[in-house]
Amino acid sequence: MADIYRKVMNIFKNRLYAKQVRREFDKNSELKNLYFIFKKHPEAKWIIGKDDALILYKLIKKFNPKSVLDLGTGIGASTAVIALALESGGRITTVEQFEKCVKIAKELIPETLKGKISFVHREPHAFKNDKISKYLYFSGYKNLPIQFAPFDFVVIDGPGAWLEDGKLMTLPNGDIVNLLPYLNAGAQIYIDGRKKNVDLYKRFLSRYLKFLEQIGHNAIFERTDKPLKNLSELEILDTKLIGRSQSGYFS
C-alpha cells in the first residue's frame, strides 16, 4: 500500500508541477511567441519542451552569464531562448553537427536575437581521456570554439548519435572534460537529460564540478575554483573507488 500511495502522490505532484509550468509559460508572452516559431516548424520533433524552455530562460535570468556555450543547436529553439534571456552584452556560441539544422536555426531565429549569437558547425567524434579510463569513450565536437572562452554557462544537449564506419555512435558527452580550463569559476553547466553524463561528472570530476540540483530530468553543476590551466594538470577523483575502499570493500 505504501508503494501505491507514493506512486499516486508522485503522479499528483508531477501533474501539479506541469500545470504550474504551463501557467507560468503562458504568462510570459515574449517567451511563448518565440517558442512557437520553432514548435510550428516541420522539424520541431526534437526541440525542447515548454517546461525546459521556461527552466532555461529562468536560469539565464538568474545567473546572468556574459558568455554562454550551447552544445547542440538543433533547429535553434534553446539557442533562441537563451538569447532572449541574456542581458545586454551577453553572447552565446552555439555548436551543431548537422549543417541542415544550422541553416534552419538561422532562418527561424528572429533578427533581433541573432546579434547575440555565433553559429558554429562542428563534426562529432569519439574520444577518451586515459586519466579517466583507457576503455571509456565519450562523444564530443571536434575543435571546440574555445576562441570565445572563457564561458560562464554551458548547455549540454549534443552531439546526437551519428554514423561512423557504418556503425551508430551513441556515447555520453565528454566535452566538459576538454572545456574545464575554459570555464570561469562559478560557471554553471546545464545538462538536458543525459543521466550517464551526470553520473560520470559526479564520479570523476568532483574536484572541478559541484552538483547543484536536479530539476526534473535536467541537472545543474557549477565549476569550482580548482585551477586548471591545461588538461595535462587534470586530477581525477574516482569517488566510487574511494567509497568502496573506505567501506572495506577491498580488504
Residue pairs with C-beta under 8 A, 6 or more apart in sequence:
18 51
21 50
21 51
21 54
22 50
24 54
25 31
25 32
25 35
25 50
25 51
25 53
25 54
26 32
28 54
28 57
30 84
31 53
31 54
31 57
31 81
31 84
34 80
34 81
34 84
34 110
35 50
35 53
35 77
35 81
37 80
37 108
37 110
38 44
38 47
38 75
38 76
38 77
38 80
38 108
39 47
39 77
41 75
41 104
41 108
43 75
43 101
43 104
44 75
44 77
46 74
47 74
47 75
47 77
47 78
48 56
48 77
48 78
48 81
48 157
48 192
51 216
52 78
52 192
52 216
52 218
53 77
53 78
53 81
55 215
55 216
55 218
56 78
56 81
56 82
56 85
56 155
56 190
57 81
57 82
57 84
57 85
58 85
59 153
59 188
59 190
59 220
60 68
60 81
60 82
60 85
60 86
60 153
61 85
63 152
63 153
63 188
64 87
64 90
65 86
65 90
65 151
65 152
65 153
65 187
65 188
66 89
66 90
66 91
66 152
67 90
67 91
67 92
67 93
67 148
67 149
67 150
67 151
67 152
67 153
68 82
68 86
68 90
68 91
68 92
68 93
68 151
68 152
68 153
68 154
68 155
69 92
69 93
69 94
69 95
69 145
69 148
69 151
69 153
69 154
69 155
69 179
70 78
70 79
70 82
70 92
70 93
70 94
70 95
70 154
70 155
70 157
71 95
71 141
71 154
71 155
71 156
71 157
71 158
71 159
71 173
71 175
72 78
72 95
72 96
72 155
72 156
72 157
72 158
72 159
72 160
72 192
73 79
73 94
73 95
73 96
73 101
73 102
73 105
73 119
73 158
74 96
74 101
74 105
74 157
74 158
75 101
75 104
75 105
75 108
76 94
76 101
76 104
76 105
76 106
76 108
76 109
78 155
78 157
78 192
79 92
79 94
79 105
79 109
79 117
80 108
80 109
80 110
80 113
82 92
82 155
83 92
83 109
83 113
83 114
83 116
83 117
84 113
86 92
86 116
90 116
91 116
91 117
91 118
91 148
92 116
92 117
92 118
93 117
93 118
93 120
93 145
93 148
93 151
94 105
94 117
94 118
94 119
94 120
95 120
95 121
95 122
95 141
95 144
95 145
95 158
96 102
96 105
96 119
96 120
96 121
96 122
96 158
97 121
97 122
97 123
97 124
97 141
97 158
97 159
97 160
97 162
99 121
102 119
102 121
105 119
106 114
106 119
109 117
118 145
118 148
120 145
122 141
122 142
122 143
122 144
122 145
123 141
123 142
124 139
124 140
124 141
124 142
124 159
124 160
124 162
124 169
125 139
125 140
125 141
125 142
126 137
126 138
126 139
126 140
126 164
126 169
126 171
127 137
127 138
127 140
127 174
128 134
128 135
128 136
128 137
128 138
129 138
129 174
129 177
129 231
129 234
131 234
131 236
132 177
132 204
132 236
137 171
138 171
138 172
138 173
138 174
138 175
138 177
139 159
139 169
139 170
139 171
139 172
139 173
139 174
140 159
140 173
140 174
140 175
140 178
141 158
141 159
141 175
144 175
144 178
144 179
146 179
146 182
149 179
149 182
149 183
150 182
150 183
150 184
150 187
151 179
151 182
151 183
151 184
151 187
152 183
152 184
152 186
152 187
152 188
153 187
153 188
153 189
153 190
154 176
154 179
154 183
154 187
154 188
154 189
154 190
155 190
155 192
156 173
156 175
156 176
156 189
156 190
156 191
156 192
156 194
156 197
157 192
157 193
157 194
158 173
159 173
161 168
161 169
161 170
162 168
162 169
163 169
172 194
172 196
172 197
172 200
173 194
173 197
174 200
176 189
176 197
176 201
176 205
176 209
177 205
177 231
177 234
178 231
180 205
180 208
180 223
180 228
180 231
180 234
181 228
181 229
181 230
181 231
183 189
183 223
184 223
185 223
185 224
185 225
186 222
186 223
186 225
187 222
187 223
188 212
188 220
188 221
188 222
188 223
189 201
189 209
189 220
189 221
189 222
189 223
190 218
190 219
190 220
191 197
191 198
191 218
191 219
191 220
191 221
192 217
192 218
193 217
193 218
195 217
197 219
198 211
198 219
201 209
201 211
201 221
202 211
202 239
203 238
203 239
203 240
204 236
204 237
204 238
204 239
205 236
205 237
206 237
206 239
207 224
207 226
207 235
207 236
207 237
208 223
208 224
208 226
208 228
209 221
209 222
209 223
209 224
210 221
210 222
210 223
210 224
211 219
211 220
211 221
212 220
212 221
212 222
213 219
213 220
214 220
228 234
244 250
